[in-house]
Amino acid sequence: MLQWASVSYGIFMCLESVTMDSWSADQLRKMQAGGNGKLNAFLQQYGIDKYTDINEKYNTKAAEPLD
């Protein structure tokens, strides 16, 4: 079973089932605002192509969490 989430980037991946206990209201709000399409569109505004190496993509100024 694979499950992984990144609230900072609004990413949730689950292949079978979710076993997490709960999400805070703030975490849910952040996840609802996210998604791959929205992230790629946002990063594109900063000249970061969706095919950019993942390590490079998530270590740019544009990808820094707002928290």
C-alpha positions in Angstrom: 0.0 0.0 0.0 1.4 3.4 -1.0 0.1 6.6 0.6 1.8 9.9 0.8 0.7 13.5 1.3 2.4 16.9 1.2 0.2 19.6 2.6 2.7 22.2 1.6 2.2 21.4 -2.0 -1.4 20.1 -1.9 -0.5 16.6 -2.9 -2.2 13.4 -1.9 -1.5 10.0 -3.3 -3.1 6.8 -2.3 -3.2 3.5 -4.3 -5.4 1.4 -2.0 -6.9 2.9 1.2 -6.4 5.7 3.6 -5.4 4.9 7.1 -4.5 8.4 8.4 -6.4 9.3 11.6 -7.5 12.8 10.8 -6.7 16.1 9.1 -6.9 19.5 10.7 -9.3 22.1 9.1 -6.2 24.0 8.0 -4.7 21.0 6.4 -7.9 20.1 4.6 -8.2 23.7 3.3 -4.7 23.5 1.9 -5.2 20.2 0.2 -8.5 21.3 -1.4 -6.7 24.3 -2.9 -4.0 22.1 -4.5 -3.6 19.6 -7.2 -1.1 18.8 -9.9 -2.7 21.1 -12.5 -2.9 24.0 -10.2 0.7 23.5 -9.0 2.0 23.2 -12.6 0.2 26.3 -13.7 1.5 28.2 -10.7 5.1 27.1 -11.3 4.8 27.9 -15.0 4.3 31.6 -14.0 7.8 31.5 -12.6 9.2 29.8 -15.7 9.4 26.3 -14.2 8.3 23.7 -16.7 6.3 20.7 -15.5 9.0 18.4 -16.8 11.7 20.1 -14.7 13.7 17.6 -12.5 11.7 17.1 -9.3 14.5 18.0 -7.0 15.1 21.3 -8.9 11.4 22.0 -9.1 10.7 21.7 -5.4 13.8 23.6 -4.3 12.9 26.8 -6.2 11.8 30.1 -4.6 8.4 29.7 -6.1 7.9 26.3 -4.3 8.7 27.6 -0.8 5.9 26.9 1.6 4.0 30.0 2.8 3.7 28.8 6.4 
